[in-house]
Amino acid sequence: MTNQQKADMYHSLLLRHDKLDGKIADIKSEAAGMELNESQKLQLAKLEQEKSELVRQAQNLLNL
């Protein structure tokens, strides 16, 4: 894999990570200072897990 391909893939991972951050912010803003309901908590946990996977992929990419 060339450095350009790595850079493109890394950029794609960062964009996906930012989109997940936006979704997380949207869910938290829905609660508007109140406690999150169970559905929101489950959604947040899933999104956080997806973010962790993206970070792991980025780290693996940098180690190639």
Backbone bond lengths (Angstrom), bond angles and torsions (degrees), N, CA, C in turn:
res aa  C-N    CA-C-N  psi(-1)  N-CA   C-N-CA  omega(-1)  CA-C   N-CA-C  phi
1 M - - - 1.453 - - 1.528 108.22 -
2 T 1.315 115.50 131.06 1.463 119.64 -179.40 1.531 110.16 -77.85
3 N 1.327 114.55 164.24 1.465 118.93 177.98 1.529 111.25 -62.64
4 Q 1.326 116.56 -34.69 1.466 119.78 178.63 1.523 110.89 -65.89
5 Q 1.318 117.12 -41.11 1.459 120.82 177.56 1.526 110.41 -63.94
6 K 1.326 116.15 -40.67 1.470 119.94 177.14 1.527 110.19 -61.98
7 A 1.325 115.48 -44.67 1.470 120.08 -179.08 1.522 110.90 -62.42
8 D 1.327 116.57 -42.46 1.466 120.53 179.19 1.528 110.82 -63.52
9 M 1.317 116.27 -43.66 1.459 120.62 -179.63 1.539 110.39 -66.22
10 Y 1.322 116.42 -41.42 1.464 121.11 178.66 1.524 110.06 -61.83
11 H 1.326 116.21 -44.08 1.465 120.72 178.55 1.527 110.62 -60.23
12 S 1.314 116.85 -42.54 1.464 121.75 178.16 1.527 110.82 -61.61
13 L 1.324 116.69 -42.83 1.465 120.51 178.53 1.529 110.92 -63.04
14 L 1.330 116.59 -40.98 1.468 120.00 178.92 1.526 111.75 -64.29
15 L 1.323 116.48 -40.05 1.468 119.67 178.30 1.525 110.85 -63.10
16 R 1.327 116.30 -43.83 1.467 120.30 178.21 1.531 110.49 -62.98
17 H 1.326 116.50 -38.46 1.467 121.36 178.77 1.526 109.77 -63.45
18 D 1.323 116.50 -44.14 1.468 120.84 179.12 1.531 111.65 -63.13
19 K 1.331 116.91 -38.39 1.468 120.17 177.94 1.527 110.59 -63.86
20 L 1.326 116.00 -40.17 1.468 119.45 177.72 1.520 110.40 -64.39
21 D 1.343 116.68 -40.47 1.471 119.98 176.55 1.521 110.58 -58.74
22 G 1.331 116.63 -40.01 1.464 120.68 178.58 1.518 112.03 -64.11
23 K 1.317 116.27 -41.58 1.470 120.25 178.17 1.524 110.45 -64.28
24 I 1.320 116.16 -40.47 1.471 120.32 178.77 1.520 109.77 -63.18
25 A 1.319 117.04 -44.20 1.464 121.11 178.64 1.526 111.00 -61.70
26 D 1.335 117.20 -39.62 1.463 120.96 178.85 1.532 111.15 -61.85
27 I 1.314 116.21 -44.83 1.471 120.13 -179.96 1.523 110.37 -62.97
28 K 1.314 116.14 -43.86 1.466 119.64 -179.49 1.524 111.36 -66.05
29 S 1.327 116.81 -34.65 1.463 118.91 179.95 1.527 111.25 -72.06
30 E 1.332 116.81 -27.62 1.468 120.30 175.86 1.522 110.77 -60.21
31 A 1.318 115.68 -35.37 1.462 119.84 -179.05 1.527 111.11 -72.24
32 A 1.315 116.98 -24.37 1.471 122.98 176.52 1.520 112.93 45.97
33 G 1.318 116.49 53.87 1.463 120.81 176.14 1.508 114.06 84.84
34 M 1.311 117.66 -9.05 1.457 121.01 177.96 1.523 108.72 -91.13
35 E 1.293 115.96 170.46 1.458 119.79 178.81 1.522 110.27 -71.90
36 L 1.323 115.66 142.93 1.461 120.84 178.70 1.520 110.28 -69.30
37 N 1.337 116.20 144.41 1.458 118.95 175.46 1.531 108.77 -82.68
38 E 1.311 116.89 175.24 1.476 120.48 -174.83 1.529 112.03 -63.89
39 S 1.318 116.54 -38.98 1.461 120.31 178.67 1.525 110.81 -61.69
40 Q 1.319 116.43 -43.92 1.464 121.18 178.64 1.529 110.95 -64.57
41 K 1.319 116.27 -40.91 1.469 119.78 178.85 1.522 110.99 -62.52
42 L 1.333 116.19 -41.20 1.462 120.22 178.50 1.526 111.12 -65.44
43 Q 1.324 116.28 -42.06 1.461 120.33 178.18 1.528 110.53 -61.94
44 L 1.329 116.16 -44.00 1.461 120.04 179.63 1.523 111.29 -62.42
45 A 1.314 116.85 -43.02 1.467 120.76 179.86 1.531 110.22 -61.50
46 K 1.327 116.67 -42.30 1.465 120.87 179.35 1.522 110.48 -64.20
47 L 1.320 117.16 -44.87 1.456 120.93 -179.43 1.528 111.44 -65.50
48 E 1.321 116.77 -39.85 1.465 120.40 177.89 1.528 110.52 -64.07
49 Q 1.316 116.14 -37.48 1.462 120.37 177.81 1.535 110.05 -65.26
50 E 1.312 116.38 -41.45 1.465 120.58 177.72 1.529 110.55 -62.97
51 K 1.339 116.68 -40.61 1.463 120.47 177.19 1.522 110.80 -61.73
52 S 1.310 116.83 -42.60 1.462 120.77 179.21 1.524 111.00 -61.36
53 E 1.325 116.03 -39.72 1.466 120.26 178.52 1.532 110.80 -64.63
54 L 1.314 117.04 -40.44 1.462 120.27 177.80 1.519 111.16 -63.51
55 V 1.315 116.80 -41.18 1.466 120.58 177.82 1.527 110.35 -62.74
56 R 1.311 116.07 -42.24 1.467 120.29 178.98 1.532 109.99 -62.69
57 Q 1.326 117.04 -42.25 1.459 120.89 178.04 1.532 111.15 -62.41
58 A 1.327 116.43 -41.42 1.471 120.26 179.40 1.527 110.28 -64.59
59 Q 1.330 117.12 -41.75 1.461 120.04 178.74 1.523 110.81 -63.72
60 N 1.322 116.81 -42.06 1.462 120.64 177.52 1.526 110.84 -62.35
61 L 1.301 116.03 -39.12 1.461 121.10 -179.92 1.531 109.89 -62.88
62 L 1.312 116.99 -41.58 1.469 120.67 -178.89 1.521 111.64 -69.14
63 N 1.323 117.10 -22.87 1.461 120.97 -179.76 1.531 113.37 -87.18
64 L 1.326 117.71 -2.93 1.477 120.84 179.68 1.510 111.00 -73.90
